[in-house]
Amino acid sequence: MLKKKEFIVGAVAGLGVAFAAVAGVGLDWPKASAQSQPAHLVKAAAGPVFAPPPGAPMSFADIIDRVSPAVVSIETRSRVDANALRRIPGFENFPFELLPRGQGQGQGGGQGQEQEELPDQLGAGSGFFISADGYIVTNNHVVENAEEITVTLRDERELKATIVGRDEATDLAVLKVQGANFPFVQFNTQAQPRVGDWVIAVGNPFGLGGTATAGIISAYGRDIGEAYVDYLQIDAPINRGNSGGPTFDIYGRVIGVNTAIFTPTGVSAGIGFAIPSDVADRITRQLISGGKVERGYLGVTIGNVTEDIAESLNLQNRDGAYVTEITPGGPSAQAGLQVGDIVTRINGQPIKGSSDLTRRVGQARPGETLRLDVLRNGRTVQLNVRSGTRPSERELARQNGEDEEETPTPPKPVEPSGISVLDMTVTPLDAAARTRFGVGAGVNGVVITGVTPRSEAAKKGLRAGDVITRADNRPVGNVAELQSIIGGLRSANRPSVLLMINRDGRNAPVAIPLK
């Protein structure tokens, strides 16, 4: 019930086979010589010859010859424990090769080992030059923990690289090597290829530098759980070690940075995801100019308006971002935003969902005033919020308690006491209940002491120790207020009630049917 949405994205395995190469600018597309033969078979002296339909390239060789010198292989050396590295958020979500050096015994394998005694960890990925003076784009997760970075060019030169800047939120990083006159490629930020257009991926899968694969664009705007990127989906095979490599269109322009794959088995299933070139271009420019990316910040936790939420609140549509938490002292708290508000517009532009709002706020400058249209209890309220500066992903995780090693355990079952409401037993949140269930001083409402098995509340995952802080977007101070709200909704023939549930200090909306 309170778990994050899971998306199966995994580490890539399985060799990528080079499909072909690509046609460059000015290359004439083949045309069928016999209009009456839809199967594209034309007669020749030696017999039938296959000719592709108009628009399909005969070969990708010319374009790969032109762009592949700009693509590099990246090897990293770190002294991070492999098991700890796998716990870093996002690690298992990306095609990144980790090669532990040594047997993990002796100095490197005993319990209680010091950081300097850890064995070397070698990582492999891909990247590409975006300027002649040595700037290279890759994925953040490729170089995030690196103490030493080596870049190998197509002519087999090996160069040491330094990190110019990293952005965890988009998984992009910029490196720099010393030298000049490097071959480079450019981002395509003007013409957007269509779904079905050819793409070519060049990279370093499994250490096989210079590998080229081809396919088509499958979709735009894929949401795989990363707030600041609408991913480009491609079917060109990308594998372990392709991370950070470029995806090209047939004109040799970079349309994406290979980042992740969908895999139910851990091996390539033919579905890959790339960071679109407009995002990559904007972020890398900021990293080169200042070494970091600053984003706007509201200080709220938001979610989508689900079907259950819309039904329980009697909403006509599901547009907007539903506010579940407000950071104390943050920009939104100072502006008067409340838990239960639904942000429908920002600076006059409609908001489709939580990811949409997150990206719009992230593009704002710190200190910029943002005008929010908020739906609150059936009425639209306008608020002006002065944007803050978004903390790092690790700092946000620390604020939210996501980096705690110990998972809170449910309270031990005891005989429930209190009043029955919607197949739940609830009681006032007094000092004894706070101590019994470990509820913090800043949480107010009524506490659940028992849930009827196989009830709607049980099916939604509610349990003893959960605190009902709001019902129908109204604060709940005691059991009588909760009963009154539910009674009013039943009288109005509303199908369900939306409860805000606090568990272990975090809020989540849960809709319970009214029977």
Secondary structure, DSSP 8 states (H G I E B T S, - for coil): --S-----B----S----------TT------S-TT-TT-EE--TTS-EE---TT--S-SHHHHHHHGGGEEEEEEEE---HHHHHTSTTGGGS--EEEE-S-S-GGGTSTT--GGGS--EEEEEEEEESSTTSEEEEEHHHHTT-SEEEEE-TT--EEEEEEEEEETTTTEEEEEES-S------B--SS---TT-EEEEEE-GGG-TTEEEEEEEEEEEE-SS-TT--EEEE-S---TT-TT-EEE-TTS-EEEEEEEEB-SSSS--S-EEEEEHHHHHHHHHHHHHHSS---EE--EEEEE--HHHHHHTT-S---SEEEEEE-TTSHHHHHT--TT-EEEEETTEE--SHHHHHHHHHTS-TT-EEEEEEEETTEEEEEEEE-EE---HHHHHHHTTTT-SS-----------SEEETTEEEEE--HHHHHHHT--TT--SEEEEEE-TTSHHHHTT--TT-EEEEETTEE--SHHHHHHHHHHHHHTT-SEEEEEEEETTEEEEEEEE--
